[in-house]
Amino acid sequence: MKVAIIREEKNPPDSRVPLTPEQCQYLMQTDQNLEIVIQASEKRCFSDLEYQKRGISVVNNISNCDILLGVKEVPIAALIPEKTYLFFSHTHKEQPYNRKLLQTILKKKIRLIDYECLCDNQGKRVIAFGHWAGVVGAHNAILAWGKRQQTFALKPMHQCYDFAEAKTYYENLSLPNFKIVITGDGRVSNGAATVLDLMNIKQVAPQDFVTQQFSSPVYTKLSVQDMYYKKGEDIFNESDYYKHPEQYSSSFEPYTKVSDIMINGIYWEKGVPVFFTKEDMKKDDFKIKVIADVTCDIAPDASIPCTVRPSTIAEPIYGYEPYLERESQPFQPQTIDIMAVDNLPNELPRDASEDFGKQLIDRVWDELNKTDSQMIYHGTIALNGQLNEPYEYLHDFVDF
C-alpha cells in the first residue's frame, strides 16, 4: 500500500497534518509493505525537512498513491479520480457550501472516507480534533472577555509555539469575576474545561450555577438532560432524546440570564432544538456577552442564531447587534461578541496533529487493511461514483 499525505490547499490555510513525521516512520517500520510519501508544502506545522529526516520522501506528484490522507476539504480542482481519500468533507449534514465537492467526488468515482463518520460499535466517533478545538475555544473565550472588559490581556494561542507555552500564561492570570456555561460533555467541552481548570476557574453544578452567587470565576458543563426536556415527562430519557430530538424543547433559558460567557461545544444538527432565538437575545435579561461557538454551524441552520459566518484565526471575534440583527465591530456595549473560528485546532497545530495521528494509528489504521471493516463501511460516503448505502439520503442533496 502506498499512502500520500496531501498538502492542505483550502483557504484560509491550515497547517495541521494527519500523521506527524515520527508517526509516519513508525508505521513504515511496522509494515514493510507500506510506503508513505508527503506532498511538498511550505504551510505545514511540520516541515518537509522534518519528514525527510524520518525517511519520508517528499514529492509533488501523488497520482501513483493508493490512499490520500488530508485534513480539511480538498479543493475540487485538486481531486484525483478513482482514488481513496480520507479527510473532513463536511458533506454528510448536507452542508450547501460543499455540495459541488460531493458532486465532483461522485463524478470522479472517488472513494471518500470521512473522519467525522468513523465510529465504533456504540456509534461513538473514534477520531477527532475536538479536544483541541475545545482547548483553543476556551482560551479564545477568555481572551475575548479580557478585551471586552479591558481588565486583562491573554496572548493569542496561535502565537504560542505549543500548548506547553500557553499554559505558562495561565499560572499568574488575574481574572475578574464572571460565569461561563459550557454546552456538551464530550471531547470539545472536556478540552474547554481543561483550560478553565488550569486558569483556576472553579467548576460548579448546573443548579448551583443558576441559583447561587460566587465571589470568583466559575463555570458549569451541561449535558443534554440539562438543556432539553420533553413536555409531560418528568424523567429525561437520553436514548429517546437521541432518537427523537425534534420532540424535545430547550430548557437553556435560565443560563442565558446568569452567564457572561457561553462556550458551545455540543454536536448539533437539524431537528435538535436551538438554545435560544434572535428574539430571546433582544430581551433585557439576556446576559451573555461572549459566545465561543466551537461547533460553528452557520445560521440559519445552527444552534447559535448569531453565528452568521465563520471567523478566522487572524481575526477570531466579531460583534453581533441583537436589536438590529446584524454583524458589527466587537467589544461595544450593544454587541454580543462571537468567536466562530472553524479550524480552531490549527492554532495549536503540532499538539493537535500529534494527538490526531495517534488516534488514526490506534483506532483506524488496521481497519483500512480489512476487506470487511464495518467502521470503514459506515465511514465511507461515496465509492465507485455512487453514494454508499448509509448516505443514500444525500441523493436529493447532490441531484439539486
C-alpha positions as a Markdown table, in Angstrom:
| # | Residue | x | y | z |
|---|---|---|---|---|
| 1 | Met | 0.0 | 0.0 | 0.0 |
| 2 | Lys | 1.3 | 3.4 | -0.9 |
| 3 | Val | -0.1 | 6.4 | 1.1 |
| 4 | Ala | 0.3 | 10.1 | 0.5 |
| 5 | Ile | -0.2 | 12.9 | 2.9 |
| 6 | Ile | -1.6 | 15.6 | 0.7 |
| 7 | Arg | -0.9 | 19.4 | 1.0 |
| 8 | Glu | -3.6 | 21.4 | 2.5 |
| 9 | Glu | -4.9 | 23.9 | -0.1 |
| 10 | Lys | -8.1 | 25.2 | 1.3 |
| 11 | Asn | -8.3 | 28.8 | 2.3 |
| 12 | Pro | -7.9 | 30.0 | 5.0 |
| 13 | Pro | -4.7 | 28.0 | 5.2 |
| 14 | Asp | -4.5 | 25.0 | 7.6 |
| 15 | Ser | -1.1 | 23.7 | 8.8 |
| 16 | Arg | -2.3 | 20.5 | 10.5 |
| 17 | Val | -1.3 | 17.0 | 9.3 |
| 18 | Pro | -3.0 | 13.6 | 9.8 |
| 19 | Leu | 0.3 | 12.0 | 10.7 |
| 20 | Thr | 3.5 | 13.5 | 12.1 |
| 21 | Pro | 7.0 | 12.6 | 10.8 |
| 22 | Glu | 7.6 | 10.3 | 13.7 |
| 23 | Gln | 4.3 | 8.6 | 13.2 |
| 24 | Cys | 4.9 | 8.0 | 9.5 |
| 25 | Gln | 8.3 | 6.5 | 10.4 |
| 26 | Tyr | 6.7 | 4.2 | 13.0 |
| 27 | Leu | 4.1 | 2.9 | 10.5 |
| 28 | Met | 6.7 | 2.2 | 7.8 |
| 29 | Gln | 8.9 | 0.4 | 10.3 |
| 30 | Thr | 6.0 | -1.7 | 11.5 |
| 31 | Asp | 4.8 | -2.7 | 8.0 |
| 32 | Gln | 7.5 | -3.3 | 5.4 |
| 33 | Asn | 4.9 | -3.4 | 2.6 |
| 34 | Leu | 3.8 | 0.2 | 3.4 |
| 35 | Glu | 5.3 | 3.3 | 1.8 |
| 36 | Ile | 4.3 | 6.8 | 2.9 |
| 37 | Val | 5.2 | 9.9 | 1.0 |
| 38 | Ile | 4.4 | 13.5 | 1.7 |
| 39 | Gln | 3.3 | 16.1 | -0.9 |
| 40 | Ala | 5.6 | 19.1 | -0.8 |
| 41 | Ser | 4.2 | 22.1 | 1.1 |
| 42 | Glu | 5.6 | 25.2 | 2.8 |
| 43 | Lys | 2.5 | 25.6 | 5.1 |
| 44 | Arg | 2.7 | 22.6 | 7.4 |
| 45 | Cys | 3.5 | 22.9 | 11.1 |
| 46 | Phe | 6.0 | 20.0 | 10.4 |
| 47 | Ser | 8.3 | 21.0 | 7.6 |
| 48 | Asp | 9.2 | 18.9 | 4.6 |
| 49 | Leu | 12.7 | 18.6 | 6.1 |
| 50 | Glu | 11.3 | 17.1 | 9.3 |
| 51 | Tyr | 9.7 | 14.3 | 7.3 |
| 52 | Gln | 12.8 | 13.8 | 5.2 |
| 53 | Lys | 14.8 | 13.3 | 8.4 |
| 54 | Arg | 12.5 | 10.4 | 9.3 |
| 55 | Gly | 13.0 | 8.8 | 5.9 |
| 56 | Ile | 9.7 | 10.0 | 4.3 |
| 57 | Ser | 10.0 | 11.0 | 0.6 |
| 58 | Val | 8.8 | 14.5 | -0.3 |
| 59 | Val | 7.1 | 14.5 | -3.7 |
| 60 | Asn | 4.9 | 16.7 | -5.8 |
| 61 | Asn | 3.1 | 14.1 | -7.9 |
| 62 | Ile | 0.9 | 11.8 | -5.8 |
| 63 | Ser | -1.1 | 10.2 | -8.6 |
| 64 | Asn | 0.6 | 6.8 | -8.1 |
| 65 | Cys | -0.6 | 6.5 | -4.5 |
| 66 | Asp | -3.5 | 4.3 | -3.3 |
| 67 | Ile | -4.7 | 6.3 | -0.3 |
| 68 | Leu | -4.6 | 10.1 | 0.1 |
| 69 | Leu | -4.7 | 11.5 | 3.6 |
| 70 | Gly | -5.7 | 15.1 | 4.3 |
| 71 | Val | -7.4 | 17.2 | 7.0 |
| 72 | Lys | -9.7 | 19.9 | 5.5 |
| 73 | Glu | -11.7 | 19.7 | 2.3 |
| 74 | Val | -9.7 | 19.1 | -0.8 |
| 75 | Pro | -10.2 | 21.8 | -3.5 |
| 76 | Ile | -12.3 | 20.5 | -6.4 |
| 77 | Ala | -9.6 | 21.2 | -8.9 |
| 78 | Ala | -7.0 | 19.1 | -6.9 |
| 79 | Leu | -9.2 | 15.9 | -6.7 |
| 80 | Ile | -7.6 | 12.9 | -8.4 |
| 81 | Pro | -10.1 | 10.5 | -10.0 |
| 82 | Glu | -10.6 | 6.9 | -8.7 |
| 83 | Lys | -8.5 | 7.4 | -5.5 |
| 84 | Thr | -9.3 | 6.7 | -1.9 |
| 85 | Tyr | -9.4 | 9.9 | 0.2 |
| 86 | Leu | -9.7 | 10.4 | 3.9 |
| 87 | Phe | -10.5 | 14.0 | 5.1 |
| 88 | Phe | -13.2 | 16.0 | 6.8 |
| 89 | Ser | -15.5 | 16.7 | 3.8 |
| 90 | His | -18.3 | 18.4 | 5.8 |
| 91 | Thr | -21.0 | 17.0 | 3.5 |
| 92 | His | -22.9 | 14.4 | 5.5 |
| 93 | Lys | -25.1 | 17.1 | 7.1 |
| 94 | Glu | -26.0 | 18.4 | 3.6 |
| 95 | Gln | -23.8 | 21.5 | 4.0 |
| 96 | Pro | -24.7 | 23.6 | 0.9 |
| 97 | Tyr | -21.2 | 25.1 | 0.6 |
| 98 | Asn | -19.8 | 21.6 | -0.1 |
| 99 | Arg | -22.5 | 20.4 | -2.5 |
| 100 | Lys | -20.2 | 20.8 | -5.5 |
| 101 | Leu | -17.4 | 19.0 | -3.7 |
| 102 | Leu | -19.5 | 15.9 | -3.2 |
| 103 | Gln | -20.9 | 16.1 | -6.7 |
| 104 | Thr | -17.4 | 16.1 | -8.1 |
| 105 | Ile | -16.3 | 13.2 | -5.9 |
| 106 | Leu | -19.1 | 11.1 | -7.3 |
| 107 | Lys | -18.3 | 12.2 | -10.8 |
| 108 | Lys | -14.7 | 11.3 | -10.4 |
| 109 | Lys | -15.5 | 7.9 | -8.8 |
| 110 | Ile | -13.6 | 8.8 | -5.7 |
| 111 | Arg | -13.9 | 6.7 | -2.6 |
| 112 | Leu | -14.5 | 9.2 | 0.2 |
| 113 | Ile | -13.9 | 8.1 | 3.8 |
| 114 | Asp | -14.9 | 10.9 | 6.1 |
| 115 | Tyr | -13.1 | 11.0 | 9.5 |
| 116 | Glu | -16.2 | 12.5 | 11.1 |
| 117 | Cys | -18.2 | 9.4 | 10.2 |
| 118 | Leu | -15.8 | 6.8 | 11.6 |
| 119 | Cys | -17.4 | 5.3 | 14.7 |
| 120 | Asp | -17.1 | 2.3 | 17.0 |
| 121 | Asn | -19.8 | -0.3 | 17.6 |
| 122 | Gln | -21.6 | 2.0 | 20.0 |
| 123 | Gly | -21.8 | 4.8 | 17.4 |
| 124 | Lys | -19.1 | 7.0 | 19.1 |
| 125 | Arg | -16.6 | 8.8 | 16.9 |
| 126 | Val | -13.1 | 7.3 | 17.1 |
| 127 | Ile | -11.1 | 10.1 | 15.7 |
| 128 | Ala | -11.4 | 13.9 | 16.0 |
| 129 | Phe | -9.7 | 17.2 | 16.7 |
| 130 | Gly | -12.5 | 18.0 | 19.2 |
| 131 | His | -10.3 | 18.2 | 22.3 |
| 132 | Trp | -8.0 | 20.8 | 20.9 |
| 133 | Ala | -10.9 | 22.7 | 19.4 |
| 134 | Gly | -12.3 | 23.0 | 23.0 |
| 135 | Val | -8.9 | 24.0 | 24.4 |
| 136 | Val | -8.4 | 26.8 | 21.9 |
| 137 | Gly | -12.1 | 27.8 | 22.1 |
| 138 | Ala | -11.9 | 28.3 | 25.8 |
| 139 | His | -8.7 | 30.2 | 25.6 |
| 140 | Asn | -10.3 | 32.5 | 23.0 |
| 141 | Ala | -13.4 | 33.0 | 25.1 |
| 142 | Ile | -11.3 | 34.2 | 28.0 |
| 143 | Leu | -9.2 | 36.3 | 25.6 |
| 144 | Ala | -12.4 | 37.9 | 24.2 |
| 145 | Trp | -13.7 | 38.7 | 27.7 |
| 146 | Gly | -10.4 | 40.4 | 28.6 |
| 147 | Lys | -10.6 | 42.5 | 25.6 |
| 148 | Arg | -14.2 | 43.4 | 26.1 |
| 149 | Gln | -13.7 | 44.3 | 29.8 |
| 150 | Gln | -10.3 | 45.8 | 29.3 |
| 151 | Thr | -9.2 | 44.2 | 32.6 |
| 152 | Phe | -6.6 | 41.7 | 31.5 |
| 153 | Ala | -4.7 | 40.5 | 28.3 |
| 154 | Leu | -4.1 | 37.0 | 27.1 |
| 155 | Lys | -1.6 | 36.0 | 24.4 |
| 156 | Pro | -3.4 | 34.6 | 21.3 |
| 157 | Met | -3.0 | 30.8 | 21.2 |
| 158 | His | -1.7 | 30.8 | 17.6 |
| 159 | Gln | 1.3 | 33.0 | 18.7 |
| 160 | Cys | 2.4 | 30.2 | 21.2 |
| 161 | Tyr | 4.7 | 27.5 | 20.0 |
| 162 | Asp | 2.6 | 24.8 | 21.6 |
| 163 | Phe | 0.2 | 24.3 | 24.5 |
| 164 | Ala | 3.0 | 24.0 | 27.0 |
| 165 | Glu | 3.9 | 27.6 | 26.3 |
| 166 | Ala | 0.2 | 28.7 | 26.5 |
| 167 | Lys | -0.1 | 27.1 | 29.9 |
| 168 | Thr | 2.7 | 29.3 | 31.3 |
| 169 | Tyr | 0.4 | 32.3 | 30.9 |
| 170 | Tyr | -2.4 | 30.8 | 32.9 |
| 171 | Glu | -0.4 | 30.5 | 36.2 |
| 172 | Asn | -0.4 | 34.1 | 37.1 |
| 173 | Leu | -3.5 | 35.2 | 35.3 |
| 174 | Ser | -5.6 | 37.6 | 37.4 |
| 175 | Leu | -9.2 | 37.2 | 36.4 |
| 176 | Pro | -12.3 | 39.2 | 37.3 |
| 177 | Asn | -15.5 | 37.6 | 38.5 |
| 178 | Phe | -17.6 | 36.0 | 35.7 |
| 179 | Lys | -19.7 | 32.9 | 34.9 |
| 180 | Ile | -19.2 | 30.5 | 32.0 |
| 181 | Val | -21.6 | 28.0 | 30.7 |
| 182 | Ile | -20.3 | 25.1 | 28.5 |
| 183 | Thr | -22.6 | 23.0 | 26.4 |
| 184 | Gly | -21.8 | 19.4 | 25.9 |
| 185 | Asp | -19.9 | 16.7 | 27.8 |
| 186 | Gly | -17.7 | 15.3 | 25.1 |
| 187 | Arg | -14.2 | 16.0 | 23.6 |
| 188 | Val | -14.8 | 19.6 | 23.0 |
| 189 | Ser | -16.3 | 20.5 | 26.4 |
| 190 | Asn | -13.7 | 18.5 | 28.2 |
| 191 | Gly | -11.0 | 20.3 | 26.3 |
| 192 | Ala | -12.5 | 23.6 | 27.2 |
| 193 | Ala | -12.7 | 22.5 | 30.9 |
| 194 | Thr | -9.0 | 21.6 | 30.8 |
| 195 | Val | -8.1 | 25.3 | 30.1 |
| 196 | Leu | -10.5 | 26.7 | 32.6 |
| 197 | Asp | -9.2 | 24.3 | 35.3 |
| 198 | Leu | -5.7 | 25.4 | 34.5 |
| 199 | Met | -6.8 | 29.0 | 35.0 |
| 200 | Asn | -8.1 | 28.1 | 38.4 |
| 201 | Ile | -11.7 | 28.7 | 37.4 |
| 202 | Lys | -13.9 | 26.6 | 39.6 |
| 203 | Gln | -16.5 | 24.1 | 38.2 |
| 204 | Val | -19.9 | 24.1 | 39.9 |
| 205 | Ala | -23.0 | 22.1 | 39.4 |
| 206 | Pro | -25.6 | 23.4 | 36.9 |
| 207 | Gln | -28.2 | 24.0 | 39.6 |
| 208 | Asp | -25.8 | 26.0 | 41.8 |
| 209 | Phe | -24.6 | 27.9 | 38.8 |
| 210 | Val | -28.2 | 29.2 | 38.2 |
| 211 | Thr | -29.2 | 29.8 | 41.8 |
| 212 | Gln | -26.1 | 31.0 | 43.6 |
| 213 | Gln | -23.7 | 34.0 | 43.5 |
| 214 | Phe | -20.0 | 33.5 | 43.6 |
| 215 | Ser | -17.1 | 35.7 | 44.5 |
| 216 | Ser | -14.7 | 34.3 | 41.9 |
| 217 | Pro | -15.0 | 33.0 | 38.3 |
| 218 | Val | -16.9 | 29.7 | 37.9 |
| 219 | Tyr | -18.1 | 27.5 | 35.1 |
| 220 | Thr | -20.6 | 24.7 | 34.6 |
| 221 | Lys | -20.9 | 22.0 | 32.0 |
| 222 | Leu | -24.3 | 21.0 | 30.6 |
| 223 | Ser | -25.2 | 17.6 | 29.2 |
| 224 | Val | -28.3 | 17.1 | 27.1 |
| 225 | Gln | -30.6 | 16.4 | 30.1 |
| 226 | Asp | -29.6 | 19.8 | 31.5 |
| 227 | Met | -30.6 | 21.6 | 28.3 |
| 228 | Tyr | -33.7 | 19.8 | 26.9 |
| 229 | Tyr | -37.0 | 18.5 | 28.2 |
| 230 | Lys | -40.0 | 16.6 | 26.8 |
| 231 | Lys | -43.4 | 18.1 | 27.7 |
| 232 | Gly | -45.3 | 15.9 | 30.0 |
| 233 | Glu | -42.4 | 13.9 | 31.2 |
| 234 | Asp | -40.5 | 14.4 | 34.5 |
| 235 | Ile | -37.7 | 12.0 | 33.8 |
| 236 | Phe | -35.3 | 12.6 | 30.9 |
| 237 | Asn | -34.8 | 9.6 | 28.6 |
| 238 | Glu | -31.5 | 10.2 | 26.9 |
| 239 | Ser | -31.8 | 7.3 | 24.4 |
| 240 | Asp | -35.2 | 8.6 | 23.4 |
| 241 | Tyr | -33.9 | 12.1 | 23.0 |
| 242 | Tyr | -31.2 | 11.0 | 20.6 |
| 243 | Lys | -33.8 | 9.1 | 18.6 |
| 244 | His | -36.4 | 11.9 | 18.5 |
| 245 | Pro | -34.7 | 15.2 | 19.3 |
| 246 | Glu | -37.5 | 17.1 | 17.5 |
| 247 | Gln | -39.9 | 16.1 | 20.2 |
| 248 | Tyr | -37.9 | 18.0 | 22.8 |
| 249 | Ser | -37.7 | 21.7 | 23.8 |
| 250 | Ser | -34.9 | 23.8 | 25.0 |
| 251 | Ser | -34.6 | 24.4 | 28.8 |
| 252 | Phe | -31.5 | 26.6 | 28.3 |
| 253 | Glu | -33.2 | 29.9 | 29.2 |
| 254 | Pro | -32.1 | 30.1 | 32.9 |
| 255 | Tyr | -28.5 | 30.0 | 31.8 |
| 256 | Thr | -28.9 | 33.0 | 29.5 |
| 257 | Lys | -29.9 | 35.1 | 32.5 |
| 258 | Val | -26.9 | 34.4 | 34.7 |
| 259 | Ser | -24.0 | 33.6 | 32.2 |
| 260 | Asp | -21.5 | 36.1 | 31.0 |
| 261 | Ile | -19.7 | 33.7 | 28.6 |
| 262 | Met | -21.0 | 30.7 | 26.6 |
| 263 | Ile | -18.8 | 28.0 | 25.1 |
| 264 | Asn | -20.8 | 26.0 | 22.7 |
| 265 | Gly | -19.2 | 22.6 | 22.3 |
| 266 | Ile | -22.1 | 20.2 | 21.6 |
| 267 | Tyr | -22.8 | 18.5 | 18.3 |
| 268 | Trp | -25.9 | 19.9 | 16.6 |
| 269 | Glu | -28.0 | 19.1 | 13.5 |
| 270 | Lys | -31.4 | 19.9 | 12.1 |
| 271 | Gly | -34.2 | 18.8 | 14.3 |
| 272 | Val | -32.4 | 19.5 | 17.5 |
| 273 | Pro | -33.9 | 22.4 | 19.4 |
| 274 | Val | -31.9 | 25.6 | 19.3 |
| 275 | Phe | -30.7 | 27.1 | 22.7 |
| 276 | Phe | -32.3 | 30.4 | 22.1 |
| 277 | Thr | -33.6 | 32.6 | 19.3 |
| 278 | Lys | -32.8 | 36.0 | 17.9 |
| 279 | Glu | -35.8 | 37.4 | 19.7 |
| 280 | Asp | -34.6 | 35.9 | 23.0 |
| 281 | Met | -31.3 | 37.7 | 22.5 |
| 282 | Lys | -33.2 | 41.1 | 22.5 |
| 283 | Lys | -34.6 | 40.5 | 26.0 |
| 284 | Asp | -33.3 | 42.7 | 28.8 |
| 285 | Asp | -32.4 | 39.7 | 30.9 |
| 286 | Phe | -30.3 | 38.0 | 28.2 |
| 287 | Lys | -26.9 | 38.4 | 30.0 |
| 288 | Ile | -24.4 | 36.5 | 27.7 |
| 289 | Lys | -21.9 | 38.9 | 26.1 |
| 290 | Val | -19.3 | 36.5 | 24.7 |
| 291 | Ile | -20.1 | 33.3 | 22.7 |
| 292 | Ala | -17.3 | 31.0 | 21.8 |
| 293 | Asp | -19.1 | 28.9 | 19.2 |
| 294 | Val | -16.7 | 25.9 | 18.8 |
| 295 | Thr | -19.4 | 23.9 | 17.0 |
| 296 | Cys | -19.6 | 26.7 | 14.4 |
| 297 | Asp | -22.7 | 25.8 | 12.4 |
| 298 | Ile | -23.6 | 28.8 | 10.4 |
| 299 | Ala | -27.1 | 30.4 | 10.7 |
| 300 | Pro | -29.9 | 29.9 | 9.8 |
| 301 | Asp | -29.2 | 26.2 | 10.2 |
| 302 | Ala | -27.4 | 26.5 | 13.5 |
| 303 | Ser | -27.8 | 26.2 | 17.3 |
| 304 | Ile | -26.5 | 29.7 | 17.8 |
| 305 | Pro | -28.5 | 32.2 | 15.7 |
| 306 | Cys | -25.9 | 34.9 | 15.8 |
| 307 | Thr | -23.1 | 32.8 | 14.2 |
| 308 | Val | -23.6 | 34.5 | 10.9 |
| 309 | Arg | -20.3 | 33.4 | 9.4 |
| 310 | Pro | -17.1 | 31.7 | 10.4 |
| 311 | Ser | -14.3 | 33.9 | 11.7 |
| 312 | Thr | -10.5 | 33.4 | 11.2 |
| 313 | Ile | -7.5 | 32.8 | 13.4 |
| 314 | Ala | -6.2 | 36.2 | 12.4 |
| 315 | Glu | -9.5 | 37.9 | 13.3 |
| 316 | Pro | -11.4 | 35.5 | 15.5 |
| 317 | Ile | -14.0 | 37.7 | 17.0 |
| 318 | Tyr | -16.8 | 39.8 | 15.5 |
| 319 | Gly | -19.7 | 41.6 | 17.1 |
| 320 | Tyr | -23.4 | 41.0 | 16.7 |
| 321 | Glu | -26.0 | 43.6 | 17.5 |
| 322 | Pro | -29.2 | 41.7 | 18.6 |
| 323 | Tyr | -31.6 | 44.6 | 18.2 |
| 324 | Leu | -30.5 | 45.3 | 14.6 |
| 325 | Glu | -29.8 | 41.6 | 13.9 |
| 326 | Arg | -26.5 | 42.4 | 12.1 |
| 327 | Glu | -22.8 | 41.9 | 12.4 |
| 328 | Ser | -20.7 | 44.9 | 13.7 |
| 329 | Gln | -17.4 | 45.7 | 15.3 |
| 330 | Pro | -16.9 | 43.7 | 18.6 |
| 331 | Phe | -16.3 | 44.9 | 22.1 |
| 332 | Gln | -19.0 | 47.5 | 22.1 |
| 333 | Pro | -21.7 | 47.9 | 24.8 |
| 334 | Gln | -24.5 | 46.9 | 22.4 |
| 335 | Thr | -22.8 | 43.9 | 20.9 |
| 336 | Ile | -22.6 | 40.2 | 21.8 |
| 337 | Asp | -19.1 | 39.1 | 20.8 |
| 338 | Ile | -18.9 | 35.9 | 18.7 |
| 339 | Met | -15.8 | 33.7 | 18.3 |
| 340 | Ala | -16.6 | 31.3 | 15.5 |
| 341 | Val | -13.2 | 30.1 | 14.1 |
| 342 | Asp | -14.0 | 26.9 | 12.2 |
| 343 | Asn | -10.4 | 25.5 | 12.3 |
| 344 | Leu | -9.6 | 26.2 | 16.0 |
| 345 | Pro | -7.1 | 23.2 | 16.4 |
| 346 | Asn | -4.9 | 24.9 | 13.8 |
| 347 | Glu | -3.9 | 27.4 | 16.5 |
| 348 | Leu | -2.1 | 24.5 | 18.1 |
| 349 | Pro | -1.3 | 22.5 | 15.0 |
| 350 | Arg | 1.6 | 20.5 | 16.4 |
| 351 | Asp | -0.2 | 19.3 | 19.5 |
| 352 | Ala | -3.4 | 18.7 | 17.6 |
| 353 | Ser | -1.7 | 16.8 | 14.8 |
| 354 | Glu | 0.2 | 14.5 | 17.1 |
| 355 | Asp | -3.0 | 13.6 | 19.0 |
| 356 | Phe | -5.0 | 13.1 | 15.8 |
| 357 | Gly | -2.3 | 10.9 | 14.3 |
| 358 | Lys | -2.2 | 8.7 | 17.5 |
| 359 | Gln | -6.0 | 8.2 | 17.2 |
| 360 | Leu | -5.6 | 7.4 | 13.5 |
| 361 | Ile | -3.0 | 4.7 | 14.2 |
| 362 | Asp | -4.7 | 3.3 | 17.3 |
| 363 | Arg | -8.3 | 3.2 | 16.1 |
| 364 | Val | -8.4 | 3.3 | 12.3 |
| 365 | Trp | -5.2 | 2.2 | 10.6 |
| 366 | Asp | -5.7 | -1.6 | 10.9 |
| 367 | Glu | -9.3 | -1.2 | 9.8 |
| 368 | Leu | -8.1 | 0.3 | 6.4 |
| 369 | Asn | -6.5 | -3.1 | 5.7 |
| 370 | Lys | -9.6 | -5.1 | 6.3 |
| 371 | Thr | -12.0 | -6.0 | 3.5 |
| 372 | Asp | -15.0 | -6.3 | 5.8 |
| 373 | Ser | -14.5 | -3.4 | 8.2 |
| 374 | Gln | -17.8 | -2.1 | 9.4 |
| 375 | Met | -16.1 | 1.1 | 10.7 |
| 376 | Ile | -14.8 | 1.9 | 7.2 |
| 377 | Tyr | -18.0 | 0.9 | 5.5 |
| 378 | His | -20.1 | 3.2 | 7.7 |
| 379 | Gly | -17.5 | 6.0 | 7.3 |
| 380 | Thr | -17.5 | 5.8 | 3.5 |
| 381 | Ile | -19.8 | 8.4 | 2.0 |
| 382 | Ala | -19.1 | 7.6 | -1.7 |
| 383 | Leu | -17.4 | 4.9 | -3.8 |
| 384 | Asn | -17.4 | 4.0 | -7.5 |
| 385 | Gly | -19.5 | 7.0 | -8.4 |
| 386 | Gln | -22.3 | 6.2 | -6.1 |
| 387 | Leu | -23.4 | 7.2 | -2.6 |
| 388 | Asn | -22.7 | 4.4 | -0.1 |
| 389 | Glu | -25.9 | 2.9 | 1.3 |
| 390 | Pro | -25.7 | 4.7 | 4.7 |
| 391 | Tyr | -25.6 | 8.0 | 2.9 |
| 392 | Glu | -28.3 | 7.4 | 0.2 |
| 393 | Tyr | -30.3 | 10.1 | 2.0 |
| 394 | Leu | -27.9 | 12.6 | 0.3 |
| 395 | His | -29.4 | 11.8 | -3.2 |
| 396 | Asp | -31.6 | 14.9 | -3.3 |
| 397 | Phe | -28.7 | 17.0 | -2.0 |
| 398 | Val | -26.3 | 16.0 | -4.8 |
| 399 | Asp | -29.0 | 15.9 | -7.5 |
| 400 | Phe | -30.0 | 19.5 | -6.7 |
